[in-house]
């Protein structure tokens, strides 16, 4: 069966520090991968998606970047965090050719102080 | 064109009541409409989904009603329980291979079911 792992689960970082959140998927090949951000009490904002290794599409211009160094690995990064980067970050995957059904990780809660 | 509008933002019902959450979309190319359930501190999980060729789908106590001509769909929770208290998101997706087939989510509805 397929599983998705996301870490760290919780992170408190000072403004201006770097960020790296990692997501890996097991049990599937060539998944579509997504990073979402959810502010407190708000909806899901798509940040990046990837349909293959090295292929990244950005939905929202911002202080973040994403990379996909391996088929089932998706990394969200920042060189210098801003206060506004605080939120709940969710990684998700979908099988290739499978419409709509996203599977989400447990999330990473980032607090920037 | 890509928006999915969801209402209400929050909803409080008594145990056994039937909360109804509504969504409307604009893009007629959408062909897959899932609902996600999210508990605090957790990632959303797929609850139930429907395609536009059917008007209703039931899975247990959860029912999606779909009105293609009105471009609206709704989630009904029968005999609601306190354990159903969560945030519910509707979503819509274009056909596979279109724009990464990424989901457009509604803003979410925070449901509270009182005992």
HADDOCK unambig.tbl for C-alpha pairs under 7 A between the chains (distance, minus, plus):
assign (segid A and resid 42 and name CA) (segid B and resid 107 and name CA) 6.50 0.50 0.50
assign (segid A and resid 43 and name CA) (segid B and resid 106 and name CA) 6.93 0.50 0.50
assign (segid A and resid 43 and name CA) (segid B and resid 107 and name CA) 4.45 0.50 0.50
assign (segid A and resid 43 and name CA) (segid B and resid 108 and name CA) 5.77 0.50 0.50
assign (segid A and resid 44 and name CA) (segid B and resid 105 and name CA) 6.68 0.50 0.50
assign (segid A and resid 90 and name CA) (segid B and resid 43 and name CA) 6.74 0.50 0.50
assign (segid A and resid 97 and name CA) (segid B and resid 96 and name CA) 5.82 0.50 0.50
assign (segid A and resid 98 and name CA) (segid B and resid 96 and name CA) 6.74 0.50 0.50
assign (segid A and resid 99 and name CA) (segid B and resid 95 and name CA) 6.56 0.50 0.50
assign (segid A and resid 99 and name CA) (segid B and resid 96 and name CA) 5.32 0.50 0.50
assign (segid A and resid 99 and name CA) (segid B and resid 101 and name CA) 6.73 0.50 0.50
assign (segid A and resid 100 and name CA) (segid B and resid 32 and name CA) 6.31 0.50 0.50
assign (segid A and resid 100 and name CA) (segid B and resid 93 and name CA) 5.48 0.50 0.50
assign (segid A and resid 100 and name CA) (segid B and resid 101 and name CA) 6.83 0.50 0.50
assign (segid A and resid 100 and name CA) (segid B and resid 102 and name CA) 6.95 0.50 0.50
assign (segid A and resid 100 and name CA) (segid B and resid 103 and name CA) 6.14 0.50 0.50
assign (segid A and resid 103 and name CA) (segid B and resid 45 and name CA) 6.80 0.50 0.50
assign (segid A and resid 104 and name CA) (segid B and resid 43 and name CA) 5.55 0.50 0.50
assign (segid A and resid 104 and name CA) (segid B and resid 44 and name CA) 6.16 0.50 0.50
assign (segid A and resid 104 and name CA) (segid B and resid 45 and name CA) 6.76 0.50 0.50
assign (segid A and resid 105 and name CA) (segid B and resid 43 and name CA) 5.71 0.50 0.50
assign (segid A and resid 106 and name CA) (segid B and resid 42 and name CA) 5.20 0.50 0.50
assign (segid A and resid 106 and name CA) (segid B and resid 43 and name CA) 4.73 0.50 0.50
assign (segid A and resid 107 and name CA) (segid B and resid 42 and name CA) 6.46 0.50 0.50
assign (segid A and resid 107 and name CA) (segid B and resid 43 and name CA) 5.79 0.50 0.50
